[in-house]
Amino acid sequence: MLGEKYFQLDMSYWGRSRRLVIQILCIWALVAYGLPALVMETNKMNYLGFPLGYYNCAQVIPLFFGALLLIFNHVQEGIEADQMDGKPMVEAASSAALNAVLMKVYVAYTGGFISFVLFLGFLEAVGVPDQAIGILFVIFTLGMYAAIGIASRTSKSDDFYVAGRNVPPIFNGMATAADWMSGASFVGMAGTLYALGYDGLAYITGWTGGYVLVSTVIAPYLRRFGSFTVPEFIASRYQGTVQLPGGKVVEVSGVARFLATIVLLSCSFTYLTAQVYSTGVIVSRFIGIQFEVAVFSGLIGVLFCSLLGGMRAVTYTQVAQYVILIIAYTVPAICMSTTQDDGFNKNNPVEFLVYGGTLQAIALREKEMVLLGLASKVTPYLEPKWRRVDFFALTFCLMVGTASLPHVLMRYFTTPSVRAARRSVTWSLAFILVLYMTAPAYAAFAKLEVYTKVIGQPLSVLPQWVFTYGKIGLTSVCGKAVTSVNEAVEACAQATGGDYLLRLKDLKISKDAMVIATPEIAGLPYTIAGLVSAGGLAASLSTADGLLLAISNALSHDIYFRLIDDKASIQKRLMISRVLLVVIALISAGTAASKPADILSMVAWAFSLAASGNFPALVLGIWWRRANAQGAIAGIICGWGLTLTYLLGTVYGGWELWGGISNVAAAVFGLPVGFAANIIVSLLTPPPPDNVLAMVDSLRDFKVTGEDLTAEELEDIKEKEEALARTQARQVSNTAGVTAEATAEATAEVTAEASI
């Protein structure tokens, strides 16, 4: 058998690796759910001014996840070193050389961007209008991204789909961080924390914890397989035949591929709409055009980044975008730290890391507002309002969703080796933590500024930012989006003249406006506000690039090439991919222009759809040899279908929430059903064919599918196995109904071999 010739699974290696993964996941689950479960008790204790429960979720848990990945990589590489009999594992020379070149290029790029920001600061100081500075920021950054995209154009399929599989781990980590964080993290995260307080930390815990699952359970095995897309892996893993009632035998891997593509389209398009929406918010604010026009204008940058060069262009563009978005996020936080006076820490440049004093000041101000009659009741910012089951459900869905997003998993196909894929995941989380460790400070600084400098003030002295964001519908006073003091006075029916004191309930700020508005709320120079807009634009565009590429690649490669025209030339496939990319971009812009929901909700829906549709098929496909095509198809239909039904019913159908669980955690219903359906149907139907079992063994082995096999060799093996599978399918079809006894004996024999 072909699989036996190429793959001999070393059980000692697999056993040690499996035990390590189980140990890591047990520790991960204990920390991810144990510390939040104790929040009410631990909040009674203080550490660096923080209530300990809040501190654990905001800083300890994310950092612990990063440390856990470092430990996992170190131990796993030790296991692999034992398999090499003392021989060192050396990365490809081409990857090392590329790493050195990219390091020089992006250091120069970072210096150039910082110089540009300083130049705009000088222009502001000499009186250049604010809007001109905002336009320069947007045009300059979009121009840089477009230039990188054009310079990275390619006509090679390997470059277009997987960036040549030679992206160094540190740069793949930066690209993944930019691809994954998105406008939801940059624009929506701090706003959600501002609105929800402690409960918003579920997003941080869920999204950072998901990377432990990516590194331990999925990414290395997908890279070892060496496919272009997630649907391609699912189709190859879930090969098999089904005999129809009339006796005809059909291959069902195409059905699995089609369903996996549908899941990809549903979650990626929802996610893409959120990114285009956030792009419109930023461009409309800083260029001064209508939101609907801004949405379509932002597409120009997206298309230039991805249209010509595919994954290669997107990768190098996303690295550049990460540099800008992280500078744009941390610099304002540091600036606010130096101007912050919370009564505990004054002018402390690292206050954004030790902002416990700000949290204490917020708690005191909440009590003052009640005493002064500015609020009848204030929900404490630092205490949980949700039920624990709600917090845990959302955290769980975000974790498994992170490990299931097709456009993120695609990034680990671009690394030169399996070891590099694992290291890329660790670098990804490290770069993500820079933003996520800062987001709670952003929210706290903005909260204190609003509580002390806006609430309780006369309407006549409302700051200009209230009216600026009122023009685009992101702020309201007394229920109306006002653009002047007179409109504010008119909106507040109880007002007398301009002396009416603004109460807490009178001011509403959209979660999607918080990060963009925070520099203006804090009174920082407009150049800083423009810098934030450039960062938000980078975050949204980077994710939109990856999502568009995932969607267009799935349609052109998995649907057109694999299911419609398998003789299509590379040039034709790339042309179709580019046409689809433009069409999908236009459809998403039209959807975003209708403002269907807030950014973070749309993103959470995408995570639930990805989790319920992809996670059972991926995990069982890697970790359970007995999983077969019929089980995968049933799992996707049942799990993803239930999640989609719950989302549509609660968002648009007026359904009551099941058990009070919000629709942002919809996968908590669909995911268990998907696993159950996959397992039950797999056990009730024949096991996978021999070539699939050999492929599963190859994913788990190291010696023959690790760093010592090239991508070309793996592709050659895979092509031979696919050819064998097609031959076997034809043979089964020709003999169906004639050799029933032989088929039964073969089935029994395969069943005996298909143990876990």
N, C-alpha and C positions, 0 to 999 in steps of 0.2 A: 504493500500500500504506500502511496506517495507520502502520506503523513509520517509513516514509520521511517521512511528513508531520511527525511529532513529533520524530524522532531523526536527527540528522546527526552522526555521530561525527567529532570533530576529532582526526585521527591525530597531529598534533604534540603536543597535550596528552596523549593516551594514551601515545604513545611516550616522552615525558619522564617521565611518572608511572611507567611500567613499568620504565624504566631505573633510576629512583630506588629502587623497591622491590627490584629485583635486587641493587643495590649494598648496600642496608641489610641484606638477608638474608645476603649473603655475609659481611659483617662480623660479623653476629649469630652465624652458624654457627661462624666462626673462633674467636670468643671463647668461646662456649658449650661447645665441645668441645676447643679447643686448650689452654686453661688447665688444665682437669681432667686432660687427658692427660699433663701435665707435673708432676703433683702430687708424685710421689716425688722428683723432682729439686729442685723449688722448695721442698719442705718442709725441705730442708737449710739454707735461708736464713731469717732472722728479720726481721720488720718490726713495730715497736711491741710486741715480745714474742710476736707470732704466728708460727708456721711459715708461710712465704709461701704455700705451696700451699693451706693451710686458709683463710688470709686472702682469697685470691683468690676462692674459692668462696663464702665466707660474706659478703663485703662488696663486693669489687671487681666481680664479675660482675653481681650485682643492680643496683648503682648504674650500671654501664655500660649495662645495658638501659634504665634510665630516661633516661640521657643520649642514647641512640640514638633513643628516641622523640621527645625534644625536637628533635633535629636533623631527624628525618624530618618532623615537623609544620612546622617552620620552612621547610624547602626546598619541601615540597608546597604550602604556602600561598603561597610565592613563585611557583610554577608557576601556581597558580590566579589570583593577582593579575595575571599577564601576560595571562591569558585575559579579564580584566575591562577591559582597555584603560585601566588607571589608575584605574578607579572603585573606591572602597573597598567591601569586603564588610561589610555592617552586619547584625548579628544583629537578630532581631525585637524590637520595643520591648517586647512582652509578656514575653519571656524575660528581658530586662534588668531590667524592673520586678520580676518574680518573684524574680530573683536577689537584689535588694536587700532584699526582704521576708524571704526565707528566711534571709539572713545575720543579720538582726536577731533573728529568732525563735530560731535555733539558738545564737547567742551567749548569749542569755538562758537557753535550755535548758541549755547547758553550765554556766553559772554556778550555776543551780539545782541541778544534779546534784552539783557539787563541794560546794556548801553542805550538801546532804543527807549526803554522805560525812563531812564534818567534824562534822556533828551526831551521826552514829552513832559517830564516834570519841569524842565527848564522852560519849555514853551508855555506851560500853565503859569509859571512865575512871571513871565513877561507879558501876560494878558491875552494869550490865545484863547478863544471861546471854548467852553467845555465841550460843546457838540462836535467841534472840529477835532478835538483830542479823541473823543469816542470813535469818530469815523476813522481816524488814523489807526487806532488800535485794531479795529475790525478789519480794515483793508490790509494792513501790514501782515497780520497773522494769517488771514485767508490766503494772501499772496504767497507766503512762505509755504503753507501746506500744499497749495497748488503746484508750486515749483518742485517740491519734493516728489509729488505724485507724478508729474510729467517726467522728471529725471529718472524715475524708477520704472518707466514703462517697459513692458516685456511682451514677447509673443510666445514664450515657452510655457507650456501648461504647468510644469513643476513650479516655476516661479510664480505663475498667476494664482495657482490654487494653494500652495504651501510654502511660498517664498524660498524655494530651492532646498528646503529642509536644512539650512545651515545658519539659522539665526542664533547667536550666542545667548546663553541663559539670562545674563543681566539685562540685555536689551529686549529679549522676549518678555522678561518680567515687566519691564517698563511699558512695553506695548500692550501687554495683557492688562496691566493696571489701568492704563488709559482706556482700553477697550471696554473694560468691565465697570469702572466707577461711574462713567456716564454723567449726564446732566442730573440724574436722580441723586447721585452722591454729592456732586458739586453744588447744584442749585437747591436740591430738595432736602438733603440730610439735615443740615443745620436748621432749616425751617421746620422740619418735623420735630426735632428736639426742642425747638423754641415753643412749638404748640403743645407737644405731649409731655415734655419733661422727661422723667425717668422712663416712662413707657417707650419713648422713642429709641431707647438704647437696645430694644429688641432687634432693630435693623442692624446695628453695629455688631452685636453678638452673632446674629444669623449670617450676615454677609462675610464676616471674617472667619467664622467657624466652618463655613462651607469649603474653604480652601484646604482644610485638613482632609475632608472627604475627597476633594479633587486629587490631592497628592498621593493619598494612600490607597484609594479604591479604584480610581478610573484613569487618570491621565497617563501614567507610565504604560498601561496596557494598550491604550489607544495608540500611543506613539509606537509601541512595539509592533502593532498591527500594520501601521504605515499607510492608512487610507487618506483620502482627500477630505471626506466629510463624515459626519456622524451617521447619516442614513446609509452611507456605504458600508460602514462597519456593521450596522444592524443587519443589513441585507446579507453580508458575507457570513456573519455569525449565525443567522437564523435561516440557513438553507434547509430545504426539505421538500418532500412531495406529499400530496394528498390525493387519495383516490376518490373521485366523485361517484355519486350513485350509479351513473351509467357505465362505470368501469374505467373512465378516462383518468389518467394520472397527470396531475399538474404540479409545476414548481411554484412554491409559495413565497420564495425570497423576495420576488418583486412586490408582493402585497406588503410585506414587512417594510421594504424600502419606501413604498408609497406612503404608508401610514407614518413612518418616521419623518418623511418630508412634510406631511401635513402638520405634524406636531411642531416641526421647526418653523414652518410658516406662521403658525398661530402665535407662538411665543415671541418669535423674532419681530413680526410685524407690530405686535402690541408694544414691544420694547422700542422699536424704531419710531413709532408715533410719538412716544414720550420724548425721545431725543430731538425730533424735529420741532416739537412743541416748545421745548426749553430753548432751542436755537431761536425760535421766533420771539420769545420773551426777551432774550438778550439783545438781539438785533433791533427790535422795535424800540427798546429803551434807549440805546446808545447811538442809534442813527436817527431816531425820531420819525420813523415811518409806521404805517399801520401794521398791526400784528399779522394780518393775513398776508400782506406783501412781504413782511420780514420772513415769514415761514418759507416762502418759495425762494427768496433771495438766499437764505442759508443753504439751500440745496446746491448752489453753485460750488461752494467750497467742498461739500460732501462728494459731489460727482468728480471734481478734479482730483481729489485724493485717491479715489478708488477705480475710476473708470478705465484708465489706461494700463495701470500696473498690477491690478489685482492685489493679492495678499502681500506681495513684495512691496508695492507702493504703500499699502495700508500699514504695514509693519513699521516702516521707517517714518511715515507720517505720524503714527501714534506715539513713537518715541519722542518726536519733537513736541507733540501735543502734551505728553505727560510733563515734560520740562516746564512748559508754560503754565499748565493748570496747577502744578504743585507750588510753583513760585507765586502764582496769583492767589492761592489759598492761604499760604503761610505768611506771606509778607503783611497783609492787612491784620492778621491775628497778632503778629509781633508788634506792629504799629499801635494797635489798640491796647496791647499790654503796657506799652510805655506811657500811654495817656490815661490808663485806668486808675481810678481812685475809689476802691470799694470799701475803704475804711480799715482794710486789713493789710493789703499789699499795694503800695503806691509806686507807680513808674517802674514796674518790674518787667524787663524785656522777655522773661520766660514765664510770665503770668499765664500764658496760654497753655502751659503744661501743668501748672500748679494753681489752678483758678478756684481753689476751695474757698478763698475769701470772697470771691464774686458770688458763689453759691450761697454763702452765709448772708451776704448783703441782700440777695434776692429774697431769701426767707424772711428777713427783717422787714423789707419793703412790703411784702405781701401782708404782713400783720398791720403795718402802718396804713395801708390803703383801706383796710376794713375799718380801722379806728377813725380815719378821716372822712368816711362816708363815700370814698371813691369806688368802693366795691362792696356789695352786700356779702359776698363770699368769694374767697380765692382758693382754688384747688392747689395745694402745695406742689411746687415745681419738682421737688426732690422725692416725692412719695409716689408709689405706684397707684394708678387709678384702675387699671385693667385687672381682671381676674388673672390668677397665675396661669390658668389654662389658655387664656388668650395670648399672653406673653409667650408661653412655650410653643403654642401652635404656630404663631408667626415666625418665631426663631427657627423652628423645625423646617417650615416651608422654605424659608430663605436659604437655609443651609443646603438642603437637598436640591433646591433650585439652582444655587451657585454651581453645584457639581453636575448639572444637567444642561446648562445653557450651551447650545450648539456653537454660537459664535465665539465663546470663550474656549471651549474644548478644542476648536479648530486651531487655536494658537499653539497647542502642544504638538500638533502635527508638524510644525515648522522647525523644531529643534533638531540638532544633528544626531542625538542619541536618546535612549531611555533615561539615562542618568541626567542628561541635560534637561529633559522634560521635568523631572522631579525638582531639580534646582530652579528651573524657571518658575514653578509654582511657589517656591519659597521666596524668590525675589519678587514675584507678583504681590504676595501678601505683605512683604516688607514695604514696598512702595505704596500699597494701599493704606497701610497703617499710618503713614505720614499724614494723610488727609483725615483718616478716621480718628486719630488721636487729637486732631485740631477741631473737628466739627463740634463737639460738646462745648468747647471754650467759645467758639463763634456764637453759638446759641445763647450761652450764659451772658456774654458781653452785651449782645443785642438786647436780651431780656432786661438787664439792669439799666441800660441806656433808655429804653422805652419806659420802664417803670418810674425812673427818676426824672427824666427830662421831657417827657411828653404827657404821661398820665398825671392829672392834677393841675395841668397848665391851662391858662385861658385859651380859647379858640383863636384869639387874635395873635398869639405867638406860636401857632403850630409851625413846625419846621417845614421847609420847602419840599422835602422828600415825600411827605404825605400827599401833596398835590401832584408831584411828578409821577408817582406810581399810581395815583388815582386816575390819571389820564389813560392808563392802559389796563385799568380794572383790577389792580393788585392790592390796593388799599381802599378802605372805606371808613367814613366817619358817620356815626348814627345811621348805618345801613345804606349809605349812598357813597358812590365813588366821586369824591369832590375834587375840584381843581383850583379852588380859591377859598379864602377865609369866608367870604360872603356865602358861598355854597355850603360851607361847613356849618355856619350859623343857621342857615335856612333848614339844613337837614336835621339839626338838633332842635326839636320843637320847643323844648324848655328854655332855650337860650335867650338871654336878654343882652342885646348888643354883642360885644365881643368878649364879655367877661365870664362867659360860661366855662366852668372847669370841666375838662375832658375826663370822663369816667372810664374805667377799665373796659366795660362792655361796649363803649361807644367806638372804640378803635379796633378795626380788624385788618390784619396784615396777612396776605396770602403766604402760605408756606413756600411757594415757588419764588417769592420776591425777596426772602429774608437775606440770603447771602449777597445778592446783588446790591441790596439796599443797605446792608450793614455798614460799609465804609461811610456812606452819607449819614446814616443814623449816628455814627460815632464822630462825625465832623472831620473826617480825614480829607486830604486833598483829592480833587477830582481825578488826578492821575491814578491814584490807588483804586478808585471806583472803576476807572477804565481798565486797569490791570485785572480786576476781578471779572469784568465782562469778557476780557480776552481768555481768561482761564475757563470760565463757564462755557464759552464757545468751543474751546479746545476739548473740554470734557464731552460735550454733546456731539461734536463732529467726529471725535475718535470712535465713539461707540456706534454712531450712525454708519460710519465707514464699515466697521466690522459686521454689523447687522445686515447691511445691504449686500455685502460680499457673501455672507452666509446664505442669504435668501437666493441671490442670483446663481451662486454656485450649485445650490441644491436643485434648483429648477433646471439648470443647463446640464449639470453632470448626472444627477441622480434620476431625474425624470426624462429629460430629452435624450441624453446619450445612453443611459442604461436601459431605459424602458421603451423608447420610441425609435431612435436611429443609432444603433451601436456601431455603425460604419462612418459616422460623421467625423470629418477631419478636425484637427486641433484648431485650425483657424475658424472653422464654422462654429465650433463649440464656444470659443472665446467671443466671437461676434454675438452669438445668442446670449451669452452671459452679460455682455455689456448692454445690449438692448433691454434685457430684463431688468438690469440694474437701474436704468433710467426710468422705465415704466413704474417700477415699485417705488422709486423715490418720489415720483409725482403723486402716486396714490396715497402714500403716507403723508405727504404735505397737505393734500386735500383733507385727509382725516384729521390731522393735527390742527388745521385752521378752524375746525369746528369746536375746539377746546372740549374734548370728550370727558376729561377728568383731570385731577391734579397729577403731576409728574410721578410722584412716588407710588400712588395707587396703581397707575398703569404698569409701572415696572414690577410691582409686587404681583400683579395678575400674570405677567409674563413668566415670573419665577414659578408660580404655581402650575401653569400650563406645562412648562418644561419639566418640572419635577414629576408630575403625574404621568406624563407621556414617555419621557426618556429614562428616568432613573431606574425603574424596575427592569427594563430591557437591558440597560447597560450593566447594572450590577449583577443580575442573574446570568447575563451572557458571559461575564468574565469569571464569576465566582462559583457558578453551578453548572457542571457539565451537562446535566440532564435537561436543562431548559431547551425547549425546541421552538420551531417556527410557529406552530399553532398556539403555544402558550404565549409567545411574545405578541402575536397579533391580538389575542384575547385580552392580554394585559393592557396594551395600548388603547384599544377600543374602550374597555371598561373604565380604566383609571383616568385617562385623558378626557373621555366622554363625560364622566361624572363631574369632573372639575369644571369643564366648560359649561355644562348644564347649570351648575350651581352659580357660576359667575354670571351667566346671562340672566338667570332667574332673579338673582338678588340685585343686580345692577339695573336691569331694564324691565324685569317682569314683576317687580313689587313683592317678591317672595320674602317671607320671614327668614331671618338667619337661623340656620340649624344649630341648635345648642348655643346660640348667641355668638358663634364664631364668625368673625368678619370675613368678607369675601377676599380680602388680601391674603388670607391663609386658607384659600379654597383647597389646596392640595392635601390638607390634613384629612380630607374625605377621599379624594381620588387616589392618593398614593397607596394606602393599604389595600384598596380594592384592586389596583393594578398589580401589586405583588401577588395577592391571593389568586387572581384570575390566571396569571402567568404560571404559578406553581401548580395549581389544580389541573389546568388544561394540559400542561406538560406531562404530568403524571398519568393522565388518562389517555394519552396518545403515544405513538411510538417515539423512541428516543432519536436524537439527531444522528445523521449519517456519520460514517467513520471519518470522512475528511473534515467535518466540522469539529469532531472530538479532537482530532489532531491539531486543528487550528487553535482550539481552546488551550491545549497543552503548550502550544508554541507561545501563547501569550504569557503563560506562567513561567516559562523557562528563561534561563539567562544565557547559557553558554552559546546557544545557536541563534538567539534572536536579540542579543544585547549589542554592545558596542562593536563586536567583531563581525557583524553582518551589515553591509551597506543597505541603503534604501533601495537601490537597484536590485540587489540580491533578494531582498524581501518581496519586492514587487514581482520578480520572476517566479518565486515560490508560490505567491498568491495566484498568479496567472495560471500556473500549472494546476493548482488545486481547483480553480474555477473551471478549467477545461475538463478535468476529471469529473467534477460534479455534473457538468452538462452531459458528458458521455453517460454517466450513471443514470441520469434522469431519462435520457432517451432509451436506454436499455430497459429501465423499469416500465416506461410507457409502452414499449414494443411487446413486453411479455406479460403485461397486466391481464389478469383474468385467465391466463393459461397455466402459469406456474404458481398457483396459490399456495401449494404446500411448501415449495422452496422459499417463497417469500415469507411464510410464517416462520420457517426455521431460521432464516436470516434475521428476522425481527427478534426472535428469542435470543439469538446469539449476540446481537448488538445490545439488547437489554442487559444481558449478563455483564457486558464490558463497560456499560455506561454508569458506573458507580461514581460517587463524588470524589 
